[in-house]
Amino acid sequence: MLSRIFRETENAAVNRKRQIDTLKIFNDHVTEIQEDVEYRVEFSAGGHGMTIQVSLPPEFPLEKPVLKVSPQIDHPWVNEQCKVVSAPGLLNFTVHSDLGRVVQAIIREFERRPPPLVGDAGGGTSTTHHTGENGQESCTSGRTSPPYMMLAFAQQQQQRVLSFPELLDLSAAELEHLSQSEDRLDEFIDKLPPVLKLNNAVEDMISKNEELAKENLTKEPQLEKLRYGVQDKLEALAILKDSYESLSQEYQRLSDKYAPSSIKESLRLAALHSDEESEQIAEQFLSGKISVEQFVSMYLQKRTLSQTRKTKEEKLGSQLKELERAGY
């Protein structure tokens, strides 16, 4: 009983350490606050430095980790206590999950779609931390105020502009002139560094495909030659197969013909045939169709042949029985 409890405790410790290792493997800037209990992961999203505080309960990984984002952000995955509660990897977290991948997925979500900050400077709002009736820290003031909504909208627009920094160099008249013509807009877009990079990558892929196609064409004669060679060998194989089947049938026929049992049966039938011929000679003699000299000569010849065949049959039969008793 004690050994089983010890093994379970040891396995839990190993699983906990493995989960912590994945946190350090899949994420950069991981700081240990309290060994095996609390860690901080730093990252940047939308030009803002952010952190995720990872707290591991005593029963982790049987229990889910507690992830808290700082500073306060407005995102569907984060509740009013700044805790990540709706991330898919966290919702489906089990002992077989990877803590590092779960945190990595959350950070990538914030990096791809930077959430607006609550209480950012200049926004006219402030973040008030207080303790509610349930004893949990709350950071909700300003989340639904009009100044906050204006700040969030401004941050979203700024993020869109930052996606194309080339627009910052254009005046209002140039922007209006650009927006009035699809051709000018297309030309402007084609000159953007990301688009140029993408076009160059496409051209490189096209060039490589053309080179590969040319190389394949140079190998076509060799492939055609090999194809004809394979076809000739298949035809030769078909001929050999037919010959093999014919020879196999002939072999089987001869094997049956010259089998000891077949030879014994042939000797028996031949001896019977000689007996019948000697009887026919005797009938011819009795009916006066042949002379005495002819009868004696022909009759003795057939009877001798019949007796010889019977003797061989009996001897062969005896030998076969001895072989059968010997196990052959």
N, C-alpha and C positions, 0 to 999 in steps of 0.2 A: 504494500500500500504506500509506504513512504517513498520507495523507489519510483513508483508511478507518479506521485506528486512532484518528486524532484525532476523527473524527465519533463513533465508538463511545464514546470516553472522554467527549466532550462530552454525548452523550445520557445516559450513566450519571449524570453530575453533575446534569443537569437533572432526571432521575427522582428522584434522591436528595433534591434540594431540594424537589421537589413533595411527596414523602412527608413531609418535615419540616414543610412548610407546612400539610398536612392535620392534623398533630398539634396545631399551634397553633390551627387553625380550629375543630376539633371538641371541644376540651378547654380548660377554664379553668385558670388557675394553672400554666402551663407555664414552667419555669425552665431556661435553657440552662446546663449545667455545662461542656461543652466543645463548641465549635461544630462542627456536622455529625457529632458523635460521641455525645454523652451529654446526656440531658435528664431532668428530674424533673417529674412531674405530681402535684400535691397535690389531695386530695379528702377527703371525710368519709363514713364508713359506720358505722351503728350507734352514733353518738355519738363515734366515735374518729377522730382525724386520721390519715390514711394517705397513702402516696406510692407511686408506681410509677416506678421508675428505668428509663429507656429507653436501651439501649446499642445503637448501630448498628455492625455489623461492617464491615470495609473493602469487602466485596462487596455490601453492602446497596444496593438492594432485591432483588438476586438471591438473597441469603441472608436468612433470617428475623431480625427484631430480637430482642434479648434483653430480656425484661421481668422485673423483680424487684420484689416487693412488700415494703413495710416499714410497720409491724412484722410479725412473723411471724404468719400466720393459718392456720387449718385449713379448707382448701377443696379440692374435687376437682381444680380447675384448677392448684393450686400444689403444687410438689414440696417435698422436704425442704430444698432449698437456697433456698427462698423464691422460686423462679423460676416464672413462669406458663408452663406447658407444654401444657395441655390445652384452652385456650380455642379454640372452633371457628374464629374468625377467624385465630388464630395457626397452627393446624394446617393451614389451607388457604391460608396466606399465599403470594402470588405477587407478581411485579413489577407486576401490575395491581391489587393490593389498595391500600386506603387505610390507612396506619398510624394516622391520627387516628381513623378509625371503629373499628379493632380495639381501640385503647386505650379509646375511649369505651364500647364494648360491655362490656369487662371491668369498668370502673368502675360502669356501670349494674347489672351483675350483683351486685357487692358492695353497692351501695346498696339494691337490692331485697331481697336476702337477705344481710344483714350477717354475715360469717363470724366465728366466735369467735377471739379472740386467744390466742396461745400465750404463756404466761409473763406474763399480765396481773397487775397488783398485787393482792394479797389472794388470789390463787388458789392459793398454796402451791407454785407451780412457778417455774422460771426457765428462760430460754432460753440455752443454752450454744452459743457459736460456736466451732467447732474445724475444723481442716483434716484431711480424711481422707486415705486412701492415694492417692487420685487427685488430691490437691492442691486439691480443691474445698472451699469453705467449707460447713460443715454447721450447721444450726440445728434439731436434732431432739429434744433432751432435753426430757422432760416431755410430749411429744405423746401418749403412750399411758398416762400415769400416772393413777391414780384421782383425785387432786386436780384434774388438768386436766379430766377428764370431768365432774366436779361443777361446775367453773367454767363449762364450755361449756354445760351444762344450765341453770345459773342465768342466764347471759347470754341464752340463747334465751327463757327465761320472761320475763325483764325486757323483752326486745324486744317480746314479745307484749303485755305490759301497756302499754308505751309507745305501742303502736298505738292504744290506747283510754285516754288519760290520765284520762278521767272516772272510770274504775274506781278510781283512787288515792284519790278523795275518799270512797269508800264503806267502811263498816266491814265486818268479817267477817260480822256478822249480816245486814247489808243485802245483801251479796253472796249469802249463802245464801238469803235471802228472795227475791232476784231470780232465782236459778237454779231455784227450786222452781215457778215459774209461767211458762209460755210467754207468757201475755198480758202480765205485767209485764215480761218480758224484751223482748218486741216493742215495748212502749211505751217502754222505756228506749232501745232501739236507734233508734226513730223520732225521739227527741229529740237524738240525737247530731249534732253540727255537720256532719260529712261527709254523714250521711244527710239532714239537713235541706237541705243544699246540693244534694244530688242530687235530692231531691224538688222543690225549687224549680226546678231546671233542667228536670226532666220537665214540671212544670206550665207553664213558659214555652214549652217545645216544643209542648205540647198547645194552648196559647193561639194560638201562631203558626200551627199547623196548622188550627185552627178559623177564624182570620182568612183564611188562604189559601183554605180551602174556601168561605167566604162570598164572597170576591172572585171565585172561579171561578163560583159560582152567579149572581152579578150579570152575568157575561159570557155566561151561557147563551143569553139571547134574541138577543144579537148573533151568537153562534156559529151559532144555529139559522137566523138570517136569512142569514148568509153561506153556510151549507150549502145552503139552498134556491137561493140565487143561483148557486152552483157547479153545482147539479143542472140548473137552467134553461140555463146556458151549455153544459153537456155535451149536453143534448138539442138545442140549436141547432147545436152542432158536429156532431152526428150527421146532422142534416138537411143541413147544408152539405156534409158528406162525401159523402152519397148524391148530392146535386146535382152535386158536382164529378166524381164517377165517371161519372154519366150524360152530362154535358157532354164529358168526356174521350173517352168512347166515340163520341159524335156527331162530335166534332172529328176523331177518327181516321178515322171513316168518310168524312167529307167530304174530309179530306186525301188519303185513298187515291183517292177518286173524282175529284178535280180535280188530281191529280198529272199532270205532262206526259206521262209514259209511259201513264197510264190514258186520258188524252184521245186520244192517238195510237192506242191500241188500239180505243177507241170509234169513232173516225173510220174505221178499217179495217173494222170489223164493219158499220158503217152503210153504207159504200160497197158491201160485198158484198151487204147486204140490198137496196140499190137495184138492183144488177145482177140479183138474183134476181127482183125485182118487174118489171123491164123484160123479162126473159125470159118471165115469165108473161103479160105483155101481148101479146108477140109470138105466143105460142102461141094466145091467145084470138083474135087477128086471123086467124091461119092457119086456125083451125077455124071462122071465120065468125061468131064470137060478138059481135064489135064491128065498127063501120064503119071506113072508112079515116080519116075525120076524127078519130074517137075514138082510134084507134091512134096517129096522128101526134102528137096533142096529149099523150096520156098517156105514150107511149114517149119522146118528146123530154124531157119533164119529169123522168122517172126517170133517164134517161141523163145529163142535165145535173147532176142532184143527185148521182149517183154519181161523175161526173168531178170535181165541186167538192170532194167529200169526199176523194177520192184525192189531189187537189192539196194540200189542207190537211194531209193525213197526211204526204205527202212533204216539204212545207216544214217542218212541225213536227219530223219525224225529222231533217232536215238541221240544224236549229237545236240539237236535243239533242246531236247528234254534235259540233258546234262547241263547245258548252258542256263536253262531256266532255273534249275535247282541251285546253280551257283550264283544266281542273282543277276544274270545278264539279260 
